Amino acid sequence: MSSSPATPRTDARVRLPGLDGVRALAVVLVLGYHLIPGLATGGFVGVDVFLVVSGYLITALLLAEHAREGSIRLGRFWARRARRLLPALALVVGASAGVAALIGGDVLVGIDWQLLGAATFSSNWFAIAQGASYLDQTSPELLRHLWSLAVEEQFYLLWPLALTGLILLPRRWMRVAVPAALAIASAAAMALVAGDPATGGAAASTAYFSTLTHGFGLLVGAALALARRPLARPADRAAGRIPAGVADAAAIAAATGIIALASALTISSAPAYRGGMLAVVALTALLLLALDHPGSRIAPLIDRGPAGWTGERSYGLYLWHWPVVVLLSAALPGIDRTGASGWMLGLLALAISLPLAAGSYRWLEQPVRRHGLAGLGLARRPTLALSPAGSPSPADSPAPADRAGSRRRWAAPVAVAAASALLLAGTTAAVVRAPAESQAAAAILAGQTALDELERQPTATVPPEPVVVTAPTPEPTAPAGEEMIAIGDSVMLASAPALQERFPGILIDAAVSRQMRAAPELLRGYAAAGELRPTVVLGLGTNGPIDAATLEEVRRIIGPSRTLVLVSAQAPRDWTPGVNGELTSFASRFRAVELADWRSAIEPQLTLLAGDQIHPGSAGARIYADAVEGAVLRLTALPRFQDYLVDLQQER
């Protein structure tokens, strides 16, 4: 921090062109990802756009202050940040927690550490410590989205301190090189730490949440601002040598690239962590650079109208939309969150979030930002009453206007105090009412307990019930449990007690976060141990996409003498329709393969599932067992010689 005075700069700019439009793009991507199923599978990259904008703007403001005053007043900077962020955040957190306390159930799980994380701007680190997964939405955390705000606030705390040192470096390229090198290191760390997101997501969630591995967007924005100092001087005349049409074309190309990546990437795929998000960051930097061209025709266009309006309120929209959709889902558990009904739920959440964000911006954020608490009416000047002749009224004889002004001065602090007390009561009630675990976790634990109890019991052979032939065409009978092996994920684990009751002696191997690609190795192990039974049940479609090649490999391992039951998936996930389509198509090709349509069976009764609309309770587990039983009965009803003909044709 320099102590030498500087001549005030009168030629500096006060606004970065196109910034509101870029913010609008970012928040629309995030809203599309969170609210509209399947619309933008990679819309989470909108957060990376936000991070670049924040790093760019904050660094530009700090550099402009240093150029104007010769120093950076850290206390004043942090106070401005607090006035900008805290009022809306406090309102959203308090109101959301209060409504959640009224609803109760899964939406309150972990609310204590979520509130603590929100209050200390460390939500991302609390999430990592608690083992929360951004990929696995078993527990619908009410304040999960505050992880990105925590990353930004940590940057706001540390970066001004670092910047005061960087400013002392003698060459601009040196100042730019430091955040650029840190950004490269952060992106490389994300790629290394994330591992393979498709295997369950714990490592990937750590890479996604951590400030160290997801801070490259902020650092790239800071490096760009250090290279250009956009608010500390007039518009870059050097950029004017580039035709405005070229700059506009670059802006369009960069925005198109961001949208394309938001359509192609998925949160559970490795490319997102190994360059995908970094590519979005680079395109955002190019977009900001192109929009800042002095002759840009796009920048003023996107700073007005709907895009400008949305960008100005993007902070409130980001804060409100996630708690609103989580609370709606908790209050309406029977609504399917996929397909058309999922779109309707998302549009309803959007319809609620828009006026909330607009009201917060007008009556809370802007007044406090400009005037502090006085903006809420806590320190209004008294109105001087005039006599009919135009002279002031005597001080000892207040006029009606004085009394009205006095009432207004008292009304504002009373209202604020009452609202604060109400918000505090709501958050307290949320913590008190919070259950220790989610319904999904309880169902999974019950299933695991049932399997553990069975392992502790001595092995007993239960002979299958004899089939009594009463007619020339006997009714098909499901195979005995000793003839069945079931391999699945946490849904099968939660359904294990019902499967054991329906098929005594069945061998169940189920684990949380398991995917279909784990099936071949598991089946080979059972085959090598001589434990691969005549009927194989696979329930592995919940946690990620599957492909026909894996199913073909499964069928080769179990051989033509065994039958295969594939359980369809029920989960509000982008990949679920593709998974079920692949399973249905594969089962239709072979007579020895049958689909247990769990998805269709449970769809009319989603209230029997936990709050995540994935894991069944005891009643839902019986429907799961019914679906499996129906499939194995269909397998026993008809001969399977067609499969051998298909195999023979494929060999030829």
C-alpha positions in Angstrom: 0.0 0.0 0.0 1.5 3.3 -1.1 1.4 6.3 1.2 2.4 8.9 -1.4 -0.4 11.1 -2.6 -1.6 11.1 -6.1 -3.2 13.7 -8.3 -6.9 12.9 -8.7 -7.7 11.4 -12.0 -10.5 13.1 -13.8 -10.2 11.0 -17.0 -10.9 7.7 -15.3 -14.1 5.8 -16.1 -16.8 4.9 -13.6 -18.4 1.9 -15.3 -17.3 -1.2 -17.2 -19.3 -1.6 -20.4 -21.3 -4.9 -20.9 -20.8 -6.0 -17.3 -24.6 -6.3 -16.6 -25.1 -8.3 -19.7 -22.4 -10.8 -18.8 -23.9 -11.1 -15.3 -27.3 -11.8 -17.0 -25.7 -14.6 -19.1 -24.2 -16.1 -16.0 -27.3 -16.1 -13.9 -29.5 -17.4 -16.7 -27.1 -20.4 -17.1 -27.3 -21.1 -13.4 -31.1 -20.8 -13.4 -31.4 -23.1 -16.4 -29.2 -25.7 -14.7 -31.0 -25.7 -11.3 -34.6 -25.0 -12.3 -35.3 -26.6 -15.7 -34.3 -30.3 -16.0 -32.2 -31.1 -19.0 -32.2 -27.5 -20.4 -28.5 -26.7 -19.6 -26.6 -29.8 -18.3 -23.5 -27.6 -17.9 -25.2 -24.5 -16.7 -23.2 -24.7 -13.5 -20.4 -22.9 -15.5 -22.4 -19.8 -15.0 -20.8 -19.6 -11.6 -17.4 -19.6 -13.3 -18.6 -16.6 -15.4 -19.6 -14.9 -12.2 -16.1 -15.5 -10.6 -14.3 -14.0 -13.6 -16.5 -10.9 -13.5 -16.0 -10.6 -9.7 -12.2 -10.9 -9.9 -12.1 -8.4 -12.8 -14.4 -5.8 -11.3 -13.0 -5.9 -7.7 -9.4 -5.6 -9.0 -10.3 -2.8 -11.3 -12.0 -0.9 -8.5 -9.0 -1.3 -6.2 -6.6 -0.2 -8.9 -8.8 2.8 -9.6 -8.8 3.8 -5.9 -5.0 3.4 -5.8 -4.6 5.6 -8.9 -7.0 8.2 -7.5 -5.9 8.4 -3.9 -2.4 6.8 -3.9 -3.5 4.0 -1.5 -6.0 1.3 -1.0 -8.1 1.8 2.2 -8.8 -1.8 3.1 -11.4 -1.0 5.9 -13.4 1.0 3.5 -13.3 -1.6 0.8 -14.4 -4.4 3.2 -17.2 -2.1 4.5 -18.5 -1.6 0.9 -18.4 -5.3 0.3 -20.4 -5.9 3.5 -23.0 -3.3 2.6 -23.3 -4.9 -0.9 -23.6 -8.5 0.1 -24.8 -8.9 3.7 -28.3 -7.4 3.7 -29.7 -9.6 0.9 -27.9 -12.6 2.3 -29.3 -12.2 5.8 -32.8 -11.9 4.4 -32.5 -14.9 2.2 -30.9 -17.1 4.9 -33.3 -16.1 7.6 -36.5 -16.3 5.5 -35.5 -19.6 3.9 -34.7 -21.2 7.3 -38.0 -20.0 8.7 -40.0 -21.5 5.9 -38.0 -24.7 6.1 -38.8 -24.9 9.9 -42.5 -24.8 9.0 -42.1 -27.6 6.4 -39.8 -29.7 8.4 -38.2 -33.0 7.3 -35.2 -33.5 5.0 -35.0 -29.9 4.1 -33.6 -29.1 7.6 -30.9 -31.8 7.6 -27.6 -30.2 8.3 -29.1 -26.7 8.7 -26.9 -25.9 11.7 -23.6 -26.2 9.8 -25.2 -24.5 6.7 -26.2 -21.5 8.8 -22.8 -21.4 10.5 -21.1 -21.5 7.1 -23.3 -18.7 5.7 -22.6 -16.5 8.7 -18.8 -17.0 8.4 -18.5 -17.1 4.6 -17.0 -20.6 4.8 -19.8 -22.7 3.4 -17.5 -24.4 1.0 -15.1 -25.6 3.7 -18.0 -26.7 5.9 -19.4 -28.7 3.0 -16.0 -30.4 2.4 -15.6 -31.2 6.1 -19.2 -32.6 6.3 -18.6 -34.8 3.2 -21.3 -33.0 1.3 -21.4 -33.8 -2.4 -22.3 -31.3 -5.1 -23.0 -34.3 -7.4 -25.0 -36.5 -5.0 -28.2 -34.7 -4.0 -29.4 -37.3 -1.5 -29.9 -34.5 1.1 -31.4 -31.4 -0.5 -29.3 -28.8 1.3 -31.1 -25.6 1.6 -28.1 -23.3 1.4 -25.8 -25.4 -0.8 -25.4 -22.6 -3.4 -23.7 -20.3 -0.9 -20.4 -22.2 -1.5 -19.6 -19.9 -4.4 -20.3 -16.8 -2.3 -17.9 -18.1 0.3 -15.2 -18.5 -2.3 -15.7 -14.9 -3.5 -15.7 -13.5 0.1 -12.5 -15.3 0.9 -11.0 -13.8 -2.2 -12.3 -10.3 -1.2 -10.6 -10.8 2.2 -7.2 -11.9 0.9 -6.8 -10.4 -2.5 -6.6 -6.7 -1.5 -3.8 -7.6 0.9 -1.9 -9.3 -1.9 -2.7 -6.5 -4.4 -1.0 -3.9 -2.2 2.2 -5.9 -2.6 1.8 -6.6 -6.3 1.4 -2.9 -7.0 5.0 -2.4 -5.8 6.4 -4.7 -8.5 8.2 -2.6 -11.1 6.8 -4.1 -14.3 3.2 -4.6 -15.2 3.9 -8.1 -16.7 5.2 -9.2 -13.3 2.0 -8.1 -11.6 -0.1 -10.0 -14.2 2.1 -13.1 -14.1 1.5 -13.7 -10.4 -2.3 -14.2 -10.5 -2.0 -15.9 -13.9 0.4 -18.5 -12.5 -1.8 -19.0 -9.5 -4.8 -19.5 -11.8 -2.9 -22.2 -13.8 -1.9 -23.9 -10.6 -5.5 -23.8 -9.3 -6.9 -25.3 -12.6 -4.3 -28.0 -12.6 -5.1 -28.8 -9.0 -8.8 -29.2 -9.8 -8.0 -31.6 -12.6 -5.8 -33.7 -10.2 -8.0 -33.6 -7.2 -11.3 -34.3 -9.0 -10.2 -37.8 -10.1 -13.0 -39.5 -11.9 -16.3 -37.8 -11.0 -18.3 -40.7 -12.4 -17.2 -43.0 -9.5 -19.2 -41.2 -6.9 -18.2 -37.6 -6.7 -16.5 -37.2 -3.2 -13.2 -36.1 -4.7 -14.9 -34.1 -7.4 -17.0 -32.3 -4.9 -13.9 -31.3 -2.9 -12.3 -30.0 -6.1 -15.5 -28.1 -7.0 -16.0 -26.6 -3.5 -12.5 -25.7 -2.6 -11.2 -22.1 -2.9 -7.8 -23.5 -3.8 -9.0 -25.6 -6.8 -11.9 -23.4 -7.9 -10.3 -20.0 -7.6 -8.9 -19.8 -11.1 -11.8 -17.8 -12.4 -11.3 -15.0 -9.8 -7.5 -15.0 -10.5 -8.0 -14.8 -14.3 -10.3 -11.9 -13.8 -7.8 -10.2 -11.6 -5.0 -10.8 -14.0 -7.0 -9.2 -16.8 -7.7 -6.2 -14.7 -4.0 -5.8 -13.8 -3.1 -6.0 -17.5 -5.6 -3.3 -18.5 -6.5 -1.2 -15.4 -9.8 -0.5 -17.0 -11.2 1.9 -14.4 -8.0 3.7 -13.7 -7.8 5.4 -17.1 -9.9 6.2 -20.2 -11.1 3.5 -22.6 -8.1 1.7 -24.1 -7.1 3.6 -27.2 -4.9 0.8 -28.3 -7.9 -1.4 -28.5 -9.4 1.2 -30.8 -6.9 0.1 -33.5 -8.9 -3.1 -33.7 -12.1 -2.5 -35.8 -15.2 -2.4 -33.7 -16.8 -5.1 -35.9 -13.9 -7.5 -35.0 -14.4 -6.9 -31.3 -18.2 -7.5 -31.6 -17.6 -10.7 -33.5 -15.2 -11.8 -30.8 -17.8 -11.0 -28.1 -20.4 -13.0 -30.0 -18.0 -15.9 -30.5 -17.0 -16.0 -26.8 -20.7 -15.9 -25.6 -21.6 -18.6 -28.1 -18.7 -20.7 -26.8 -19.8 -20.3 -23.2 -23.4 -21.4 -24.1 -22.1 -24.3 -26.1 -20.0 -25.6 -23.2 -23.0 -25.1 -20.9 -24.9 -27.4 -23.2 -22.2 -30.0 -23.6 -20.6 -30.4 -20.1 -22.0 -32.3 -17.2 -21.1 -32.0 -13.5 -20.3 -35.8 -13.3 -18.0 -35.9 -16.3 -14.2 -35.6 -16.2 -14.0 -33.0 -19.0 -15.7 -30.4 -16.9 -12.9 -30.6 -14.4 -10.0 -31.2 -16.8 -10.3 -28.0 -18.8 -14.0 -27.5 -19.3 -14.5 -24.9 -16.6 -11.1 -23.3 -17.4 -12.3 -22.9 -21.1 -15.4 -21.1 -19.8 -13.1 -18.8 -17.8 -10.9 -18.0 -20.8 -14.0 -17.3 -22.9 -15.4 -15.0 -20.3 -12.1 -13.1 -20.2 -12.3 -12.7 -23.9 -15.9 -11.6 -23.7 -15.1 -8.9 -21.1 -12.1 -7.7 -23.2 -14.2 -7.5 -26.4 -17.1 -5.7 -24.7 -14.7 -3.1 -23.4 -13.8 -1.9 -26.9 -14.6 1.8 -27.2 -16.6 1.2 -30.4 -18.5 -1.8 -29.2 -22.1 -1.8 -30.3 -23.0 -4.9 -28.3 -22.0 -3.6 -24.8 -24.5 -0.8 -24.6 -27.2 -3.1 -26.1 -26.8 -5.8 -23.4 -26.6 -3.3 -20.6 -30.1 -2.1 -21.3 -33.5 -3.8 -21.5 -34.2 -7.3 -20.1 -30.5 -8.3 -20.1 -29.4 -5.2 -18.1 -32.4 -5.6 -15.7 -31.5 -9.2 -15.1 -27.8 -8.4 -14.6 -28.4 -5.7 -12.1 -30.5 -8.2 -10.0 -28.4 -11.2 -10.7 -27.1 -11.4 -7.1 -30.6 -11.6 -5.7 -31.7 -14.1 -8.3 -28.8 -16.3 -7.4 -29.5 -16.1 -3.7 -33.2 -16.7 -3.9 -33.7 -19.3 -6.7 -32.1 -22.3 -5.0 -33.8 -22.1 -1.6 -37.1 -21.5 -3.4 -36.9 -24.6 -5.6 -35.7 -26.7 -2.6 -38.6 -25.5 -0.4 -41.1 -26.1 -3.2 -39.8 -29.6 -3.7 -40.1 -30.3 0.0 -43.6 -28.8 0.2 -44.8 -30.8 -2.9 -43.1 -34.2 -2.5 -45.5 -35.9 -4.9 -44.5 -33.9 -8.0 -42.0 -35.6 -10.3 -39.0 -33.3 -10.7 -38.2 -34.6 -14.2 -39.8 -34.0 -17.5 -42.8 -31.7 -17.9 -43.7 -31.6 -14.2 -40.1 -30.8 -13.4 -40.2 -27.9 -15.8 -43.4 -26.6 -14.2 -41.9 -26.8 -10.8 -38.8 -24.9 -12.0 -40.9 -22.2 -13.7 -42.9 -21.8 -10.5 -39.7 -21.3 -8.6 -38.6 -18.8 -11.2 -41.9 -16.9 -10.9 -41.4 -16.7 -7.2 -37.7 -15.8 -7.3 -38.0 -12.9 -9.7 -40.3 -10.7 -7.6 -38.3 -11.6 -4.5 -35.0 -10.6 -6.1 -36.6 -7.4 -7.6 -38.0 -6.4 -4.3 -34.8 -7.1 -2.5 -32.8 -5.0 -5.0 -35.2 -2.0 -4.8 -36.0 -1.8 -1.1 -33.0 -3.4 0.6 -29.8 -3.8 -1.5 -29.7 -0.4 -3.2 -30.8 1.7 -0.3 -28.2 0.1 2.1 -25.5 0.1 -0.6 -25.9 3.9 -1.2 -26.8 5.2 2.2 -26.1 2.4 4.7 -28.7 1.8 7.4 -30.0 5.3 6.8 -31.2 4.1 3.4 -33.8 2.0 5.3 -35.1 5.1 7.1 -33.1 4.8 10.3 -31.7 8.3 10.0 -33.9 10.5 7.9 -33.8 14.2 8.2 -36.8 15.9 9.9 -39.2 17.8 7.7 -39.5 21.5 8.5 -43.1 22.6 8.6 -44.1 25.9 7.1 -46.8 28.3 8.3 -49.5 29.5 5.9 -47.4 32.6 5.4 -44.5 30.6 4.3 -42.3 31.1 7.5 -41.2 28.2 9.6 -43.5 27.1 12.4 -42.3 27.7 16.0 -40.0 25.0 17.2 -42.1 24.5 20.3 -45.3 24.0 18.3 -44.7 21.0 15.9 -46.8 20.9 12.8 -48.6 17.8 11.5 -45.7 17.3 9.0 -43.3 17.1 11.9 -45.3 14.5 13.6 -45.7 12.5 10.4 -41.9 12.7 9.9 -41.3 11.6 13.5 -43.6 8.6 13.0 -41.7 7.7 9.9 -38.4 7.9 11.7 -39.6 5.5 14.3 -41.5 3.2 12.0 -38.4 2.2 10.0 -36.2 1.0 13.0 -39.2 -0.7 14.6 -40.0 -2.6 11.3 -36.3 -3.6 10.9 -36.1 -4.7 14.5 -39.3 -6.7 14.1 -38.1 -8.3 10.9 -34.7 -9.2 12.4 -36.4 -10.8 15.4 -38.7 -12.8 13.1 -35.8 -14.0 11.0 -33.8 -15.0 14.1 -36.8 -16.9 15.5 -37.1 -18.7 12.2 -33.5 -19.8 12.0 -33.6 -20.9 15.7 -36.7 -23.0 15.0 -35.0 -24.5 12.0 -32.0 -25.7 14.1 -34.3 -27.0 16.8 -36.5 -29.0 14.4 -33.7 -30.3 12.3 -33.6 -34.2 12.1 -30.4 -36.0 12.6 -30.5 -37.6 9.2 -32.4 -37.6 6.0 -35.1 -40.1 5.1 -32.8 -41.4 2.4 -30.0 -41.9 4.8 -32.4 -43.7 7.2 -33.6 -46.0 4.4 -30.1 -46.8 3.3 -29.1 -47.5 6.9 -32.1 -49.8 7.4 -31.1 -51.8 4.3 -27.5 -52.1 5.4 -28.5 -53.2 8.8 -30.7 -55.9 7.3 -27.8 -57.2 5.2 -25.5 -57.1 8.2 -27.9 -59.0 10.3 -28.2 -61.7 7.7 -24.5 -62.1 7.5 -24.3 -62.6 11.3 -26.9 -65.4 11.1 -25.8 -69.0 10.4 -26.2 -70.0 6.8 -29.3 -72.1 6.3 -30.5 -73.8 3.2 -34.1 -73.1 2.4 -35.3 -75.4 -0.3 -37.6 -74.0 -2.9 -41.3 -74.6 -2.5 -42.4 -77.5 -4.8 -44.4 -76.5 -7.8 -47.7 -78.3 -7.8 -48.9 -79.0 -11.4 -52.7 -78.5 -11.5 -53.1 -77.9 -15.2 -51.3 -78.7 -18.4 -50.0 -75.1 -18.5 -48.8 -74.3 -15.0 -48.6 -70.8 -13.7 -45.0 -69.5 -13.8 -43.3 -69.5 -10.4 -40.5 -67.1 -9.5 -37.2 -68.8 -8.7 -36.2 -69.3 -5.1 -34.1 -66.7 -3.4 -31.1 -69.2 -3.4 -31.2 -69.0 -7.2 -30.9 -65.2 -7.3 -28.1 -62.7 -7.0 -28.8 -59.0 -6.9 -26.2 -56.3 -7.4 -27.1 -52.7 -7.0 -26.7 -49.2 -5.7 -28.1 -47.4 -2.7 -31.7 -47.8 -4.0 -31.3 -51.5 -3.9 -29.7 -51.2 -0.5 -32.7 -49.3 0.8 -34.9 -52.0 -0.7 -32.9 -54.9 0.7 -35.3 -55.8 3.5 -38.2 -56.1 1.1 -36.2 -58.2 -1.4 -35.1 -60.5 1.4 -38.7 -60.9 2.5 -39.9 -61.6 -1.0 -37.0 -63.9 -2.0 -35.6 -65.6 1.1 -32.0 -66.6 0.6 -31.3 -64.0 -2.1 -27.7 -62.8 -2.3 -27.6 -59.0 -2.3 -24.5 -56.9 -3.0 -25.5 -53.2 -2.9 -23.4 -50.1 -2.2 -23.9 -46.3 -2.2 -22.9 -44.4 -5.4 -22.2 -47.6 -7.4 -22.6 -47.4 -11.2 -23.3 -49.9 -14.0 -19.7 -49.9 -15.1 -18.8 -51.7 -11.8 -21.0 -54.6 -12.7 -18.6 -56.6 -15.0 -15.8 -56.7 -12.4 -18.2 -57.7 -9.6 -19.8 -60.4 -11.7 -16.4 -61.8 -12.7 -15.5 -62.0 -9.0 -18.6 -64.0 -8.2 -18.1 -66.3 -11.2 -14.6 -67.0 -10.1 -15.8 -67.8 -6.6 -18.5 -70.1 -8.0 -21.2 -67.9 -6.5 -22.9 -66.6 -9.6 -26.5 -67.8 -9.4 -28.9 -68.6 -12.2 -30.9 -65.3 -12.0 -28.9 -62.1 -12.0 -30.6 -58.8 -11.0 -28.8 -55.5 -11.7 -30.1 -52.2 -10.2 -27.3 -49.8 -11.2 -28.9 -46.9 -13.2 -29.2 -44.2 -10.5 -25.8 -42.7 -10.4 -24.7 -42.1 -13.9 -25.2 -42.9 -17.6 -24.7 -46.4 -19.0 -23.9 -47.8 -22.4 -24.8 -50.8 -24.4 -21.2 -52.1 -24.4 -21.2 -52.5 -20.6 -24.5 -54.4 -20.8 -23.1 -56.6 -23.6 -20.1 -57.4 -21.4 -22.4 -58.3 -18.5 -24.3 -60.7 -20.7 -21.2 -62.4 -21.9 -20.0 -62.9 -18.3 -23.2 -64.5 -17.1 -23.5 -66.7 -20.2 -26.5 -68.0 -22.0 -27.6 -70.3 -19.2 -28.5 -67.5 -16.8 -31.3 -64.9 -16.9 -30.8 -61.2 -16.4 -33.1 -58.7 -14.8 -32.3 -55.0 -15.3 -34.0 -52.5 -12.9 -34.9 -49.1 -14.4 -33.9 -45.9 -12.6 -36.0 -43.4 -10.7 -34.0 -40.2 -10.0 -34.4 -36.5 -10.8 -31.2 -36.6 -12.8 -30.3 -35.5 -16.3 -29.1 -38.9 -17.3 -32.1 -40.9 -16.1 -34.2 -40.9 -19.3 -31.1 -42.1 -21.3 -30.4 -44.8 -18.8 -33.9 -46.1 -18.9 -34.0 -45.9 -22.7 -30.8 -48.0 -22.9 -32.1 -50.6 -20.4 -35.4 -50.9 -22.2 -33.7 -51.3 -25.6 -31.3 -53.9 -24.4 -34.0 -55.9 -22.6 -36.2 -55.9 -25.7 -33.4 -57.6 -27.7 -33.1 -60.8 -25.7 -35.7 -63.1 -24.2 -33.3 -64.0 -21.3 -33.2 -60.3 -20.3 -36.1 -58.6 -18.7 -36.8 -55.1 -17.5 -38.0 -54.5 -13.9 -39.7 -51.2 -14.5 -39.2 -49.6 -11.0 -39.5 -46.1 -12.6 -43.0 -46.7 -13.9 -44.1 -48.6 -10.8 -43.1 -45.9 -8.3 -43.9 -42.8 -10.5 -47.6 -42.5 -9.4 -46.5 -42.8 -5.7 -43.5 -40.6 -5.3 -44.5 -39.7 -1.8 -43.3 -43.2 -0.8 -39.8 -42.0 -1.6 -37.5 -40.0 0.6 -37.2 -36.2 -0.1 -34.6 -36.8 -2.8 -37.2 -38.8 -4.9 -34.7 -41.6 -5.2 -34.6 -43.8 -2.1 -37.7 -45.8 -1.0 -39.0 -46.3 2.5 -40.5 -49.6 3.6 -43.7 -49.2 1.4 -41.7 -48.0 -1.6 -39.3 -50.9 -1.1 -42.1 -53.4 -1.4 -43.0 -51.8 -4.8 -39.4 -52.3 -5.8 -39.6 -55.9 -4.9 -42.9 -56.2 -6.8 -41.2 -54.9 -9.9 -38.3 -57.4 -9.6 -40.7 -60.2 -9.0 -42.8 -59.3 -12.0 -39.7 -59.4 -14.2 -38.5 -62.8 -13.0 -42.0 -64.2 -13.4 -42.0 -63.0 -17.0 -38.7 -64.7 -17.6 -40.0 -68.1 -16.4 -43.2 -67.8 -18.5 -41.7 -68.4 -22.0 -38.8 -70.4 -23.4 -35.6 -68.7 -24.2 -34.4 -70.4 -27.4 -34.6 -67.1 -29.3 -31.6 -65.8 -27.5 -29.5 -68.7 -28.7 -30.5 -67.9 -32.3 -29.5 -64.2 -31.7 -26.2 -65.3 -30.3 -25.6 -67.6 -33.3 -26.4 -64.8 -35.8 -24.1 -62.5 -34.0 -21.2 -65.0 -34.1 -21.7 -65.4 -37.8 
